[in-house]
């Protein structure tokens, strides 16, 4: 597999959801957990911890914690597809377009990143789903304090 990508010159940011104002974070951020291929994602209070910091590259969303890329698990094209962190490969399942008010649309499936079931609690899952323009599919940059 290719070596981890070094962070680019783009600013590091947290990625907050417009619906619940929680931040996208890598689960299992304890020793080793969030660093591995296959690490999953969830929503949590925006505290600026390493597992909540991201670089927005041209087509990739890269973790500042692990230098791994946001990846659609198994190249799944369906609604409810799950996401994981994986070595950056420029694969179609790691390419994103950033539309409008930070709608993250997969270049592979045309589906959008969303908070599953419009859940507001910490630990809420994220998934891919048909782009509906709902607030659980809208994201914004939040600078760490």
C-alpha positions in Angstrom: 0.0 0.0 0.0 1.2 3.6 -0.6 2.8 5.4 2.3 0.7 7.8 4.4 0.2 11.2 2.8 1.8 14.1 4.7 -0.7 16.8 5.6 -1.0 19.4 2.9 -0.7 23.2 3.4 -4.5 23.4 3.8 -5.6 24.5 7.2 -6.7 21.9 9.7 -10.3 22.1 10.7 -13.1 20.3 12.5 -16.1 19.3 10.4 -19.4 20.1 12.1 -22.9 19.0 11.1 -25.5 21.7 10.5 -28.3 19.7 12.1 -26.7 18.8 15.4 -23.6 21.0 15.6 -21.6 17.9 16.5 -18.2 17.1 14.9 -17.2 14.2 12.7 -14.6 12.1 14.6 -12.8 8.8 14.3 -14.1 6.3 16.8 -11.7 4.5 19.1 -9.2 7.3 19.4 -7.4 5.6 22.2 -4.0 4.0 21.7 -3.9 2.6 18.2 -7.7 2.5 17.7 -8.1 5.5 15.5 -4.8 4.9 13.7 -5.7 1.7 11.9 -7.2 0.9 8.5 -10.9 0.2 9.1 -11.3 2.7 11.9 -14.9 3.9 11.8 -16.5 7.3 12.3 -19.1 8.9 14.5 -20.4 12.3 15.7 -19.2 13.9 19.0 -19.0 17.2 20.9 -16.6 19.5 19.1 -13.6 19.6 21.4 -10.7 19.9 18.9 -9.2 16.5 19.8 -6.8 14.9 17.2 -9.5 12.5 16.1 -11.7 15.5 15.0 -9.1 17.3 12.9 -9.2 17.1 9.1 -7.4 18.4 6.0 -9.5 19.1 2.9 -7.4 18.2 -0.1 -8.4 18.5 -3.7 -10.7 15.5 -3.7 -9.8 13.8 -0.4 -10.8 14.2 3.3 -7.6 13.4 5.3 -7.3 12.8 9.1 -4.8 14.9 10.9 -4.5 12.0 13.4 -3.6 9.2 11.1 -3.0 10.8 7.6 -5.6 8.2 6.4 -8.4 9.1 4.0 -12.2 9.0 4.5 -13.1 5.9 2.5 -16.5 4.3 1.5 -16.2 0.7 2.8 -16.0 -1.9 0.0 -16.8 0.6 -2.8 -20.5 0.3 -1.8 -22.7 2.3 -4.1 -25.9 1.9 -2.0 -27.8 4.0 0.5 -26.6 3.3 4.1 -23.0 2.5 2.9 -20.6 2.7 5.8 -17.4 4.8 6.0 -14.0 4.0 7.4 -10.5 5.4 7.5 -8.0 3.8 5.1 -4.6 4.4 3.6 -5.0 7.1 1.0 -5.0 5.5 -2.5 -6.8 8.0 -4.8 -9.4 5.3 -5.2 -12.8 6.3 -6.4 -14.2 5.5 -3.0 -12.0 8.2 -1.4 -12.8 11.0 -3.8 -15.2 13.7 -2.8 -16.7 16.9 -4.3 -17.5 19.7 -2.0 -20.8 21.2 -3.1 -22.6 24.3 -1.9 -22.7 24.6 1.9 -20.2 21.8 2.4 -22.2 18.9 1.1 -19.7 16.0 0.8 -20.7 14.1 -2.4 -18.9 10.9 -3.3 -17.5 11.2 -6.8 -18.0 7.4 -7.1 -21.6 7.0 -6.1 -23.1 10.5 -6.2 -24.4 9.9 -2.7 -23.9 12.3 0.2 -22.2 12.0 3.6 -24.9 12.3 6.3 -25.6 11.7 10.0 -27.6 8.4 10.1 -31.3 8.8 11.0 -30.8 12.5 11.9 -29.5 11.4 15.3 -28.5 14.2 17.6 -26.6 12.3 20.3 -22.8 11.7 20.7 -21.9 8.5 19.0 -24.3 8.9 16.1 -23.2 7.0 13.0 -22.5 8.5 9.6 -23.3 6.9 6.3 -23.7 7.6 2.6 -27.2 8.3 1.3 -29.0 9.8 -1.7 -28.4 13.6 -1.7 -31.6 15.2 -0.3 -30.3 18.6 0.8 -31.4 18.0 4.4 -29.5 19.5 7.3 -28.0 16.2 8.4 -26.2 16.2 5.0 -24.8 19.8 5.5 -21.5 20.4 7.1 -19.3 23.4 8.0 -15.8 24.1 9.0 -15.2 24.8 12.7 -11.8 26.0 13.8 -10.2 24.3 16.8 -10.1 26.8 19.7 
